[in-house]
Amino acid sequence: MKANFKIIGMALFLGTAIIGCTPSPAPAPPTGCNIVGTDFQQLYTTTLASNALYTNYTTMDLVTHEYTFTVNTNKTVCTVGYQGNAALFAGSVPYTIEIYNNTTSTLVYSGNHIFNSAATDYQPITPTNLVAGDSYTIKRIASNYLGNIGNTIGRILRFNTGPVPYPVTSGALTITASNFYGTGGPVPNYGIPYIDIVFQ
């Protein structure tokens, strides 16, 4: 009888341990959070096509990639899309995503997210309200780059020549400036980092 209880107890323990080690699936974007054809995607594509010398390029080995923007109507950000670095993704090293309201000098969102390196990966965030007309900056910060500054590079719409095209607009979104810095820089208005903000 005692042997049976021992066997049952061991089976329950092993079952619990196995279930506890199973990774949970990535959270799905919130309902009403459409990641196809976003204002940012359209803005990026249209701006890239506007000048034959602009390029879609992976570059800029600096810790922080950011752009400053406004919205022309109140919006709620529900998801952020980014394509991570392969070494950081393999090491489960997160990026910090921040949204800062420049008008009110307030950090309105900060969170750590691991982004897949195979393609643009969309991670849900705490729904973050944006006020029409206020200036915001979204930042992708790679503070832990595993000792290799090359791990901080990211996808950018690079302006190779001519005047900087800002402001650029699509739908409710207008980008007014960009910057790259940390372990070097700043390098203002070099191009648009591909950080997709998705509105509900």
Phi, psi and omega in degrees: 000314179298323180296321179297317179297321178297316181295315179297317179298317179295319179297316178297318179298312180296319178299317179295318180296318181294315179298320181294336181268352180287124182294142178281147181292156178297139180295143179279152175301147178302154177303138180083010182250088187271119183268007180256128177068037181294162176303319180295315180302316180293319178299315181298312182296316181294317180294318178301318182284347186284344181214122183299340181271351175286146181228149172267109195220149174257113187198188173074084181276069176229152190296315184250127171245131184210158168220153181254139187209166171229163170237147184268000174210154180303135182225161173236123176277127182245338185210149174236135180247134179205150174257114186282172176280142184299318181292319179293320179295316180298327180269006182055039180267123183277156165266153169264129174251127178233143170237122185243130176273107181290331182292319182256001183054050184229132171281115185261344174206140171211130179201155178258131185221138174263125182247131177301149182263352185284330183195175176301126185247132184256122180244127179293147176237167172302125181311126187237118183279136176244140182260131179305133176090339176287150177266132180234155171233128173257134184237138169248114187245124179249069186288330175257098182253023174057032176076005180234106184300337176299339179286356180267355181293158180205173181287133184219142165274103188270129175273109186271339182197166176079182181289149175297133188279000183297145359280150174238140189227144167210127182059231182276351189259132172232123175265130186248343182191165174213164180202156179220130183195173180105115191065020180157183179080193007283157176234086184284145171055035177283332181169183182257117175291141183279085174238101186276121173259129186250127180263147175289000000 
